[in-house]
C-alpha cells in the first residue's frame, strides 16, 4: 500500500467503479457515493461503471444509477456481458451462431456485437454463459454436455456470490464451477479479474492513468493488478478485516478508504520498520500470531496500518494473523 501526497483526482484521469458494494448495495445507494462521483467529475475526471453482473443491460444499469442520484449514461456502463460478446466476435467473427445461457444483458450484448443467439441444443460455434436468475436446469445440463464434448466455452465472469435483496446468494461462478467439474473444461472468462472487461473500458475511455475502485479483493483488486493499474479498495461491500489480512500479494490494493470519498483526499503513506507498521497516529504489529493496533487517529489510517502489518507477517511466516482480539474504530 502506497501513499499519495494529494487527492487521487490529481493522479488519475479515470475511475473504473465497480457497482455492487461500491456505488450501491442492493436497491440503495451507498451513502456519500453520488456526492463523491460528482466531485470527481467536477475535477475533469472521467468515470466508468464496470460490473461483472451480466444479467442487466447497460441502459437498465444507467437508469438505476440515475434513480439513485448518480448521473450515468449508457456509454458510462461497461458489463462483463459486453466484454464476453466482444471476445467471441474477435474469435469467431460477426454473424457467428452462439448458444447462450444467461439473462437479458447477455443476449443484448451478443446482439450488439452482431452475433446470432441460438438455443443450447442448436448448431453453434461456441457456448457462452452468464448470470441469469431464470436459467433452467435442463438447459444447464445440455450446455454442460456440449462443453464436455468439445464445444468452446466462454463465460462472462466467475463471481462466486452476488448480493441480493434477501442476502448474499450464489453467483455465476457457482455454475461455472459445476460445469467445470462435470466437463473438465475451464472457460475463457471476460469479467474481472481477467483482463478483457477492464481493457475494453480503458480503450473506450482512452485513459492514460486509470484507477480501479472496488470492494472485492479477488475480482476488483486482482483485476486491476492484472491489467497493470493501481487500485482503491473501499470498505462498503464484502471485504472485512479477516479477508483483508489474508490477501495474497496480487489482491492487495494500492490504496484503501472507507468509501468513495477516498478518491478526493490524500492518502498518508504506511511506514514499516521491522515488524511494526505505522500510519497517521496508529501503530500495528503481529504478536504471537495475533494482530495488535495501538494509538489514535483517522479510521482509514487504522485499516492501512493493520493491513500492512498483517501482510508483512503473512509474507514472512506464511501464516495469516488472527484478528479476533482487535476491533476497527467505528
TORKOL-4160 file (C-alpha; in steps of 0.2 Angstrom, whole numbers, padded with zeros to 4 digits, m for minus):
330
<pt num="1" X="0000" Y="0000" Z="0000"/>
<pt num="2" X="0007" Y="0017" Z="m0005"/>
<pt num="3" X="0003" Y="0035" Z="m0001"/>
<pt num="4" X="m0002" Y="0050" Z="m0011"/>
<pt num="5" X="0003" Y="0067" Z="m0006"/>
<pt num="6" X="m0013" Y="0075" Z="m0015"/>
<pt num="7" X="m0030" Y="0068" Z="m0019"/>
<pt num="8" X="m0031" Y="0054" Z="m0031"/>
<pt num="9" X="m0040" Y="0065" Z="m0043"/>
<pt num="10" X="m0023" Y="0074" Z="m0046"/>
<pt num="11" X="m0015" Y="0057" Z="m0051"/>
<pt num="12" X="m0028" Y="0048" Z="m0061"/>
<pt num="13" X="m0039" Y="0053" Z="m0076"/>
<pt num="14" X="m0052" Y="0038" Z="m0075"/>
<pt num="15" X="m0061" Y="0030" Z="m0060"/>
<pt num="16" X="m0067" Y="0012" Z="m0065"/>
<pt num="17" X="m0080" Y="0009" Z="m0052"/>
<pt num="18" X="m0087" Y="m0007" Z="m0048"/>
<pt num="19" X="m0106" Y="m0006" Z="m0044"/>
<pt num="20" X="m0112" Y="m0018" Z="m0031"/>
<pt num="21" X="m0104" Y="m0014" Z="m0014"/>
<pt num="22" X="m0096" Y="0002" Z="m0021"/>
<pt num="23" X="m0109" Y="0013" Z="m0028"/>
<pt num="24" X="m0125" Y="0004" Z="m0022"/>
<pt num="25" X="m0129" Y="m0011" Z="m0011"/>
<pt num="26" X="m0145" Y="m0019" Z="m0017"/>
<pt num="27" X="m0158" Y="m0006" Z="m0020"/>
<pt num="28" X="m0149" Y="0008" Z="m0010"/>
<pt num="29" X="m0135" Y="0020" Z="m0015"/>
<pt num="30" X="m0120" Y="0019" Z="m0003"/>
<pt num="31" X="m0121" Y="0035" Z="0007"/>
<pt num="32" X="m0109" Y="0048" Z="0000"/>
<pt num="33" X="m0106" Y="0039" Z="m0016"/>
<pt num="34" X="m0116" Y="0051" Z="m0028"/>
<pt num="35" X="m0108" Y="0066" Z="m0020"/>
<pt num="36" X="m0090" Y="0059" Z="m0022"/>
<pt num="37" X="m0093" Y="0054" Z="m0040"/>
<pt num="38" X="m0100" Y="0072" Z="m0044"/>
<pt num="39" X="m0085" Y="0079" Z="m0035"/>
<pt num="40" X="m0073" Y="0068" Z="m0045"/>
<pt num="41" X="m0081" Y="0073" Z="m0061"/>
<pt num="42" X="m0080" Y="0092" Z="m0057"/>
<pt num="43" X="m0061" Y="0090" Z="m0057"/>
<pt num="44" X="m0062" Y="0085" Z="m0076"/>
<pt num="45" X="m0060" Y="0066" Z="m0072"/>
<pt num="46" X="m0070" Y="0053" Z="m0081"/>
<pt num="47" X="m0080" Y="0039" Z="m0073"/>
<pt num="48" X="m0084" Y="0021" Z="m0080"/>
<pt num="49" X="m0096" Y="0010" Z="m0071"/>
<pt num="50" X="m0088" Y="m0008" Z="m0073"/>
<pt num="51" X="m0098" Y="m0023" Z="m0067"/>
<pt num="52" X="m0096" Y="m0042" Z="m0068"/>
<pt num="53" X="m0115" Y="m0043" Z="m0067"/>
<pt num="54" X="m0120" Y="m0049" Z="m0085"/>
<pt num="55" X="m0139" Y="m0050" Z="m0082"/>
<pt num="56" X="m0144" Y="m0032" Z="m0084"/>
<pt num="57" X="m0142" Y="m0021" Z="m0100"/>
<pt num="58" X="m0132" Y="m0005" Z="m0099"/>
<pt num="59" X="m0147" Y="0005" Z="m0101"/>
<pt num="60" X="m0155" Y="m0003" Z="m0086"/>
<pt num="61" X="m0140" Y="m0001" Z="m0076"/>
<pt num="62" X="m0138" Y="0018" Z="m0080"/>
<pt num="63" X="m0157" Y="0021" Z="m0077"/>
<pt num="64" X="m0155" Y="0013" Z="m0060"/>
<pt num="65" X="m0140" Y="0024" Z="m0056"/>
<pt num="66" X="m0149" Y="0039" Z="m0061"/>
<pt num="67" X="m0164" Y="0034" Z="m0050"/>
<pt num="68" X="m0151" Y="0033" Z="m0035"/>
<pt num="69" X="m0145" Y="0051" Z="m0039"/>
<pt num="70" X="m0129" Y="0045" Z="m0048"/>
<pt num="71" X="m0128" Y="0053" Z="m0066"/>
<pt num="72" X="m0124" Y="0040" Z="m0078"/>
<pt num="73" X="m0127" Y="0037" Z="m0097"/>
<pt num="74" X="m0127" Y="0021" Z="m0106"/>
<pt num="75" X="m0110" Y="0024" Z="m0113"/>
<pt num="76" X="m0103" Y="0025" Z="m0095"/>
<pt num="77" X="m0108" Y="0007" Z="m0091"/>
<pt num="78" X="m0097" Y="m0007" Z="m0096"/>
<pt num="79" X="m0103" Y="m0025" Z="m0092"/>
<pt num="80" X="m0095" Y="m0042" Z="m0092"/>
<pt num="81" X="m0108" Y="m0047" Z="m0105"/>
<pt num="82" X="m0102" Y="m0034" Z="m0117"/>
<pt num="83" X="m0084" Y="m0039" Z="m0114"/>
<pt num="84" X="m0088" Y="m0058" Z="m0117"/>
<pt num="85" X="m0098" Y="m0054" Z="m0133"/>
<pt num="86" X="m0083" Y="m0043" Z="m0139"/>
<pt num="87" X="m0071" Y="m0058" Z="m0136"/>
<pt num="88" X="m0082" Y="m0070" Z="m0145"/>
<pt num="89" X="m0083" Y="m0059" Z="m0160"/>
<pt num="90" X="m0065" Y="m0057" Z="m0160"/>
<pt num="91" X="m0063" Y="m0076" Z="m0160"/>
<pt num="92" X="m0077" Y="m0081" Z="m0172"/>
<pt num="93" X="m0082" Y="m0065" Z="m0182"/>
<pt num="94" X="m0099" Y="m0056" Z="m0184"/>
<pt num="95" X="m0114" Y="m0067" Z="m0188"/>
<pt num="96" X="m0107" Y="m0082" Z="m0179"/>
<pt num="97" X="m0120" Y="m0093" Z="m0170"/>
<pt num="98" X="m0118" Y="m0094" Z="m0151"/>
<pt num="99" X="m0128" Y="m0105" Z="m0139"/>
<pt num="100" X="m0131" Y="m0093" Z="m0125"/>
<pt num="101" X="m0136" Y="m0097" Z="m0107"/>
<pt num="102" X="m0140" Y="m0081" Z="m0096"/>
<pt num="103" X="m0150" Y="m0066" Z="m0094"/>
<pt num="104" X="m0156" Y="m0051" Z="m0105"/>
<pt num="105" X="m0140" Y="m0042" Z="m0103"/>
<pt num="106" X="m0130" Y="m0056" Z="m0111"/>
<pt num="107" X="m0142" Y="m0058" Z="m0125"/>
<pt num="108" X="m0142" Y="m0039" Z="m0129"/>
<pt num="109" X="m0123" Y="m0039" Z="m0129"/>
<pt num="110" X="m0122" Y="m0053" Z="m0141"/>
<pt num="111" X="m0134" Y="m0045" Z="m0152"/>
<pt num="112" X="m0125" Y="m0028" Z="m0152"/>
<pt num="113" X="m0109" Y="m0037" Z="m0157"/>
<pt num="114" X="m0119" Y="m0044" Z="m0172"/>
<pt num="115" X="m0118" Y="m0062" Z="m0166"/>
<pt num="116" X="m0133" Y="m0074" Z="m0169"/>
<pt num="117" X="m0140" Y="m0081" Z="m0152"/>
<pt num="118" X="m0147" Y="m0099" Z="m0153"/>
<pt num="119" X="m0153" Y="m0111" Z="m0141"/>
<pt num="120" X="m0141" Y="m0123" Z="m0131"/>
<pt num="121" X="m0146" Y="m0138" Z="m0142"/>
<pt num="122" X="m0144" Y="m0129" Z="m0159"/>
<pt num="123" X="m0129" Y="m0128" Z="m0171"/>
<pt num="124" X="m0116" Y="m0116" Z="m0164"/>
<pt num="125" X="m0098" Y="m0111" Z="m0164"/>
<pt num="126" X="m0097" Y="m0109" Z="m0145"/>
<pt num="127" X="m0107" Y="m0109" Z="m0129"/>
<pt num="128" X="m0107" Y="m0093" Z="m0118"/>
<pt num="129" X="m0114" Y="m0092" Z="m0100"/>
<pt num="130" X="m0118" Y="m0078" Z="m0089"/>
<pt num="131" X="m0128" Y="m0075" Z="m0073"/>
<pt num="132" X="m0147" Y="m0077" Z="m0076"/>
<pt num="133" X="m0159" Y="m0080" Z="m0062"/>
<pt num="134" X="m0172" Y="m0088" Z="m0074"/>
<pt num="135" X="m0160" Y="m0101" Z="m0082"/>
<pt num="136" X="m0167" Y="m0118" Z="m0081"/>
<pt num="137" X="m0158" Y="m0134" Z="m0076"/>
<pt num="138" X="m0162" Y="m0144" Z="m0092"/>
<pt num="139" X="m0153" Y="m0130" Z="m0102"/>
<pt num="140" X="m0138" Y="m0131" Z="m0090"/>
<pt num="141" X="m0137" Y="m0150" Z="m0092"/>
<pt num="142" X="m0137" Y="m0149" Z="m0111"/>
<pt num="143" X="m0124" Y="m0135" Z="m0111"/>
<pt num="144" X="m0113" Y="m0145" Z="m0100"/>
<pt num="145" X="m0114" Y="m0160" Z="m0111"/>
<pt num="146" X="m0109" Y="m0150" Z="m0126"/>
<pt num="147" X="m0095" Y="m0142" Z="m0117"/>
<pt num="148" X="m0089" Y="m0159" Z="m0112"/>
<pt num="149" X="m0090" Y="m0165" Z="m0130"/>
<pt num="150" X="m0079" Y="m0151" Z="m0136"/>
<pt num="151" X="m0089" Y="m0135" Z="m0140"/>
<pt num="152" X="m0079" Y="m0120" Z="m0135"/>
<pt num="153" X="m0085" Y="m0111" Z="m0119"/>
<pt num="154" X="m0085" Y="m0093" Z="m0114"/>
<pt num="155" X="m0091" Y="m0086" Z="m0098"/>
<pt num="156" X="m0095" Y="m0068" Z="m0093"/>
<pt num="157" X="m0087" Y="m0070" Z="m0075"/>
<pt num="158" X="m0084" Y="m0081" Z="m0061"/>
<pt num="159" X="m0090" Y="m0072" Z="m0046"/>
<pt num="160" X="m0095" Y="m0085" Z="m0033"/>
<pt num="161" X="m0108" Y="m0074" Z="m0024"/>
<pt num="162" X="m0120" Y="m0060" Z="m0029"/>
<pt num="163" X="m0128" Y="m0048" Z="m0017"/>
<pt num="164" X="m0147" Y="m0049" Z="m0017"/>
<pt num="165" X="m0162" Y="m0041" Z="m0008"/>
<pt num="166" X="m0163" Y="m0057" Z="0003"/>
<pt num="167" X="m0144" Y="m0058" Z="0006"/>
<pt num="168" X="m0128" Y="m0064" Z="m0002"/>
<pt num="169" X="m0133" Y="m0078" Z="m0015"/>
<pt num="170" X="m0124" Y="m0090" Z="m0027"/>
<pt num="171" X="m0116" Y="m0081" Z="m0042"/>
<pt num="172" X="m0112" Y="m0086" Z="m0059"/>
<pt num="173" X="m0096" Y="m0093" Z="m0053"/>
<pt num="174" X="m0105" Y="m0107" Z="m0044"/>
<pt num="175" X="m0112" Y="m0113" Z="m0061"/>
<pt num="176" X="m0095" Y="m0111" Z="m0069"/>
<pt num="177" X="m0088" Y="m0122" Z="m0056"/>
<pt num="178" X="m0101" Y="m0135" Z="m0058"/>
<pt num="179" X="m0100" Y="m0136" Z="m0076"/>
<pt num="180" X="m0081" Y="m0137" Z="m0075"/>
<pt num="181" X="m0081" Y="m0151" Z="m0063"/>
<pt num="182" X="m0093" Y="m0161" Z="m0074"/>
<pt num="183" X="m0084" Y="m0157" Z="m0091"/>
<pt num="184" X="m0066" Y="m0155" Z="m0086"/>
<pt num="185" X="m0066" Y="m0139" Z="m0096"/>
<pt num="186" X="m0061" Y="m0121" Z="m0090"/>
<pt num="187" X="m0070" Y="m0107" Z="m0099"/>
<pt num="188" X="m0062" Y="m0092" Z="m0107"/>
<pt num="189" X="m0068" Y="m0078" Z="m0095"/>
<pt num="190" X="m0071" Y="m0060" Z="m0099"/>
<pt num="191" X="m0075" Y="m0052" Z="m0082"/>
<pt num="192" X="m0064" Y="m0047" Z="m0068"/>
<pt num="193" X="m0051" Y="m0052" Z="m0063"/>
<pt num="194" X="m0047" Y="m0057" Z="m0081"/>
<pt num="195" X="m0041" Y="m0043" Z="m0092"/>
<pt num="196" X="m0055" Y="m0041" Z="m0106"/>
<pt num="197" X="m0068" Y="m0031" Z="m0096"/>
<pt num="198" X="m0055" Y="m0018" Z="m0089"/>
<pt num="199" X="m0045" Y="m0017" Z="m0106"/>
<pt num="200" X="m0061" Y="m0014" Z="m0115"/>
<pt num="201" X="m0066" Y="0000" Z="m0103"/>
<pt num="202" X="m0049" Y="0009" Z="m0104"/>
<pt num="203" X="m0050" Y="0008" Z="m0123"/>
<pt num="204" X="m0067" Y="0015" Z="m0124"/>
<pt num="205" X="m0062" Y="0030" Z="m0112"/>
<pt num="206" X="m0044" Y="0032" Z="m0120"/>
<pt num="207" X="m0037" Y="0033" Z="m0102"/>
<pt num="208" X="m0018" Y="0035" Z="m0099"/>
<pt num="209" X="m0020" Y="0034" Z="m0080"/>
<pt num="210" X="m0034" Y="0023" Z="m0074"/>
<pt num="211" X="m0039" Y="0018" Z="m0056"/>
<pt num="212" X="m0049" Y="0003" Z="m0052"/>
<pt num="213" X="m0060" Y="0005" Z="m0037"/>
<pt num="214" X="m0069" Y="m0010" Z="m0029"/>
<pt num="215" X="m0074" Y="m0019" Z="m0014"/>
<pt num="216" X="m0069" Y="m0036" Z="m0018"/>
<pt num="217" X="m0051" Y="m0042" Z="m0017"/>
<pt num="218" X="m0052" Y="m0057" Z="m0029"/>
<pt num="219" X="m0061" Y="m0048" Z="m0043"/>
<pt num="220" X="m0059" Y="m0029" Z="m0042"/>
<pt num="221" X="m0041" Y="m0028" Z="m0034"/>
<pt num="222" X="m0034" Y="m0043" Z="m0043"/>
<pt num="223" X="m0042" Y="m0037" Z="m0059"/>
<pt num="224" X="m0034" Y="m0021" Z="m0058"/>
<pt num="225" X="m0017" Y="m0029" Z="m0054"/>
<pt num="226" X="m0018" Y="m0040" Z="m0070"/>
<pt num="227" X="m0020" Y="m0025" Z="m0082"/>
<pt num="228" X="m0007" Y="m0015" Z="m0073"/>
<pt num="229" X="m0017" Y="m0001" Z="m0065"/>
<pt num="230" X="m0017" Y="0005" Z="m0047"/>
<pt num="231" X="m0032" Y="0000" Z="m0036"/>
<pt num="232" X="m0043" Y="0008" Z="m0022"/>
<pt num="233" X="m0052" Y="m0004" Z="m0010"/>
<pt num="234" X="m0067" Y="0003" Z="m0002"/>
<pt num="235" X="m0075" Y="m0005" Z="0014"/>
<pt num="236" X="m0093" Y="m0003" Z="0009"/>
<pt num="237" X="m0095" Y="m0020" Z="0002"/>
<pt num="238" X="m0090" Y="m0038" Z="0006"/>
<pt num="239" X="m0072" Y="m0036" Z="0012"/>
<pt num="240" X="m0069" Y="m0035" Z="0030"/>
<pt num="241" X="m0053" Y="m0036" Z="0041"/>
<pt num="242" X="m0052" Y="m0055" Z="0041"/>
<pt num="243" X="m0052" Y="m0055" Z="0022"/>
<pt num="244" X="m0040" Y="m0041" Z="0020"/>
<pt num="245" X="m0026" Y="m0048" Z="0032"/>
<pt num="246" X="m0027" Y="m0064" Z="0022"/>
<pt num="247" X="m0025" Y="m0056" Z="0005"/>
<pt num="248" X="m0012" Y="m0063" Z="m0007"/>
<pt num="249" X="0000" Y="m0051" Z="m0015"/>
<pt num="250" X="m0010" Y="m0049" Z="m0031"/>
<pt num="251" X="m0025" Y="m0045" Z="m0021"/>
<pt num="252" X="m0018" Y="m0031" Z="m0011"/>
<pt num="253" X="m0024" Y="m0013" Z="m0015"/>
<pt num="254" X="m0013" Y="0002" Z="m0019"/>
<pt num="255" X="m0025" Y="0012" Z="m0008"/>
<pt num="256" X="m0038" Y="0009" Z="0005"/>
<pt num="257" X="m0053" Y="0020" Z="0011"/>
<pt num="258" X="m0069" Y="0018" Z="0020"/>
<pt num="259" X="m0079" Y="0024" Z="0004"/>
<pt num="260" X="m0078" Y="0033" Z="m0012"/>
<pt num="261" X="m0073" Y="0049" Z="m0003"/>
<pt num="262" X="m0056" Y="0041" Z="m0004"/>
<pt num="263" X="m0055" Y="0047" Z="m0022"/>
<pt num="264" X="m0054" Y="0065" Z="m0016"/>
<pt num="265" X="m0041" Y="0065" Z="m0002"/>
<pt num="266" X="m0023" Y="0062" Z="0001"/>
<pt num="267" X="m0018" Y="0045" Z="0007"/>
<pt num="268" X="m0004" Y="0045" Z="0020"/>
<pt num="269" X="0010" Y="0033" Z="0017"/>
<pt num="270" X="0012" Y="0017" Z="0028"/>
<pt num="271" X="0029" Y="0016" Z="0036"/>
<pt num="272" X="0035" Y="m0002" Z="0040"/>
<pt num="273" X="0050" Y="m0004" Z="0051"/>
<pt num="274" X="0054" Y="m0022" Z="0057"/>
<pt num="275" X="0038" Y="m0030" Z="0061"/>
<pt num="276" X="0029" Y="m0013" Z="0065"/>
<pt num="277" X="0019" Y="m0003" Z="0053"/>
<pt num="278" X="0013" Y="0015" Z="0056"/>
<pt num="279" X="0001" Y="0026" Z="0048"/>
<pt num="280" X="m0006" Y="0043" Z="0055"/>
<pt num="281" X="m0007" Y="0040" Z="0073"/>
<pt num="282" X="m0009" Y="0021" Z="0073"/>
<pt num="283" X="0004" Y="0008" Z="0075"/>
<pt num="284" X="0001" Y="m0010" Z="0071"/>
<pt num="285" X="0011" Y="m0026" Z="0074"/>
<pt num="286" X="0008" Y="m0045" Z="0075"/>
<pt num="287" X="0012" Y="m0053" Z="0092"/>
<pt num="288" X="0011" Y="m0072" Z="0094"/>
<pt num="289" X="0001" Y="m0073" Z="0078"/>
<pt num="290" X="m0012" Y="m0060" Z="0083"/>
<pt num="291" X="m0014" Y="m0043" Z="0076"/>
<pt num="292" X="m0012" Y="m0028" Z="0088"/>
<pt num="293" X="m0016" Y="m0010" Z="0084"/>
<pt num="294" X="m0012" Y="0005" Z="0096"/>
<pt num="295" X="m0014" Y="0023" Z="0095"/>
<pt num="296" X="m0027" Y="0035" Z="0089"/>
<pt num="297" X="m0032" Y="0044" Z="0073"/>
<pt num="298" X="m0042" Y="0043" Z="0057"/>
<pt num="299" X="m0051" Y="0027" Z="0054"/>
<pt num="300" X="m0044" Y="0024" Z="0037"/>
<pt num="301" X="m0026" Y="0025" Z="0044"/>
<pt num="302" X="m0031" Y="0011" Z="0057"/>
<pt num="303" X="m0035" Y="0000" Z="0042"/>
<pt num="304" X="m0019" Y="0005" Z="0032"/>
<pt num="305" X="m0008" Y="0001" Z="0047"/>
<pt num="306" X="m0017" Y="m0015" Z="0051"/>
<pt num="307" X="m0016" Y="m0021" Z="0033"/>
<pt num="308" X="0002" Y="m0018" Z="0031"/>
<pt num="309" X="0007" Y="m0026" Z="0047"/>
<pt num="310" X="m0003" Y="m0041" Z="0043"/>
<pt num="311" X="0004" Y="m0043" Z="0026"/>
<pt num="312" X="0022" Y="m0041" Z="0032"/>
<pt num="313" X="0018" Y="m0055" Z="0044"/>
<pt num="314" X="0010" Y="m0066" Z="0031"/>
<pt num="315" X="0024" Y="m0064" Z="0019"/>
<pt num="316" X="0037" Y="m0068" Z="0032"/>
<pt num="317" X="0029" Y="m0083" Z="0041"/>
<pt num="318" X="0016" Y="m0089" Z="0029"/>
<pt num="319" X="0003" Y="m0088" Z="0042"/>
<pt num="320" X="m0012" Y="m0076" Z="0042"/>
<pt num="321" X="m0013" Y="m0065" Z="0058"/>
<pt num="322" X="m0028" Y="m0068" Z="0070"/>
<pt num="323" X="m0039" Y="m0053" Z="0071"/>
<pt num="324" X="m0051" Y="m0060" Z="0085"/>
<pt num="325" X="m0044" Y="m0048" Z="0098"/>
<pt num="326" X="m0045" Y="m0032" Z="0088"/>
<pt num="327" X="m0059" Y="m0021" Z="0083"/>
<pt num="328" X="m0058" Y="m0007" Z="0070"/>
<pt num="329" X="m0063" Y="0010" Z="0076"/>
<pt num="330" X="m0081" Y="0015" Z="0071"/>
